[in-house]
Amino acid sequence: MGAIAPFIVLLIVALIFNYIPMDGKLKQIGYIVIGILAIVMLLRFAGIL
């Protein structure tokens, strides 16, 4: 359970971010940042990074 805890936290942050009203361009940048964080976390979890 400890290994997937960061992914659960990132999912909760992404869900909260989804409900915050903001400009479309800013929201796209936020989604890109969340996606990059998810990919980095996945690569670290897999032992590649």
C-alpha angles and dihedrals in degrees: 000000000000092000095058096041093094090053091051091049091049090050091052091048090050092050092050090046089053092060097048109101112232144135116299095239092050090049091052091052090049092052090050091052092048090048093050090049090051092050092048091049091049092050091049090048090051091049095241095116 
